[in-house]
Amino acid sequence: MKQSFKPAGICANAIDFEVENGVVKNVKFYGGCPGNHLGIERLVEGMKVEDVIDRLSGVTCGHRATSCPDQLACALKAAAGK
């Protein structure tokens, strides 16, 4: 089932994704840097939720306290009730 997340502190204004049997699928960022988002989307496709959270949590973007990868990790944490 598709889930949507409203990120904070980044250029993207929404992240859609699915989790099926603990695996990340169909990630889509809206707004922001299309090339970077496409790279993230392709890299995390088929990864375990826990692995994506472990790898992407805490990644920052320049002077910002968060980033698109970090916000994806936040979205997955929220979906998992963490």
C-alpha positions as semicolon CSV with decimal commas, in nm:
position;residue;x (nm);y (nm);z (nm)
1;M;0,000;0,000;0,000
2;K;0,134;0,341;-0,098
3;Q;0,222;0,571;0,190
4;S;0,293;0,943;0,174
5;F;0,520;1,150;0,396
6;K;0,546;1,530;0,423
7;P;0,918;1,601;0,473
8;A;1,052;1,901;0,665
9;G;1,363;2,108;0,603
10;I;1,432;1,993;0,246
11;C;1,343;2,104;-0,106
12;A;1,119;1,805;-0,177
13;N;0,760;1,857;-0,065
14;A;0,646;1,493;-0,052
15;I;0,780;1,138;-0,048
16;D;0,569;0,840;-0,153
17;F;0,681;0,484;-0,087
18;E;0,566;0,130;-0,020
19;V;0,688;-0,128;0,229
20;E;0,613;-0,490;0,152
21;N;0,732;-0,763;0,390
22;G;0,989;-0,525;0,538
23;V;1,127;-0,425;0,196
24;V;1,124;-0,072;0,048
25;K;0,955;-0,033;-0,290
26;N;0,839;0,240;-0,528
27;V;1,001;0,541;-0,358
28;K;0,914;0,870;-0,527
29;F;1,023;1,221;-0,423
30;Y;0,828;1,527;-0,542
31;G;1,001;1,863;-0,584
32;G;1,368;1,931;-0,526
33;C;1,664;1,778;-0,715
34;P;1,536;1,520;-0,964
35;G;1,873;1,356;-1,034
36;N;1,958;1,306;-0,668
37;H;1,610;1,177;-0,595
38;L;1,622;0,933;-0,883
39;G;1,954;0,802;-0,749
40;I;1,812;0,756;-0,398
41;E;1,498;0,592;-0,535
42;R;1,699;0,339;-0,736
43;L;1,950;0,267;-0,461
44;V;1,694;0,187;-0,191
45;E;1,460;-0,017;-0,412
46;G;1,447;-0,369;-0,272
47;M;1,643;-0,290;0,045
48;K;1,524;-0,387;0,392
49;V;1,361;-0,100;0,580
50;E;1,610;-0,132;0,869
51;D;1,907;-0,112;0,632
52;V;1,776;0,204;0,465
53;I;1,713;0,365;0,805
54;D;2,061;0,268;0,930
55;R;2,238;0,400;0,620
56;L;2,045;0,722;0,564
57;S;1,959;0,850;0,913
58;G;2,157;1,158;1,007
59;V;2,276;1,248;0,655
60;T;2,278;1,628;0,624
61;C;2,269;1,863;0,324
62;G;2,508;2,157;0,348
63;H;2,414;2,372;0,645
64;R;2,079;2,198;0,692
65;A;2,025;1,960;0,983
66;T;1,856;1,709;0,751
67;S;1,854;1,597;0,387
68;C;1,640;1,406;0,140
69;P;1,800;1,074;0,240
70;D;1,750;1,156;0,609
71;Q;1,387;1,249;0,549
72;L;1,329;0,917;0,371
73;A;1,469;0,746;0,680
74;C;1,228;0,954;0,892
75;A;0,939;0,849;0,666
76;L;1,028;0,482;0,705
77;K;1,065;0,520;1,083
78;A;0,722;0,683;1,102
79;A;0,570;0,406;0,891
80;A;0,725;0,146;1,120
81;G;0,599;0,329;1,430
82;K;0,951;0,414;1,552
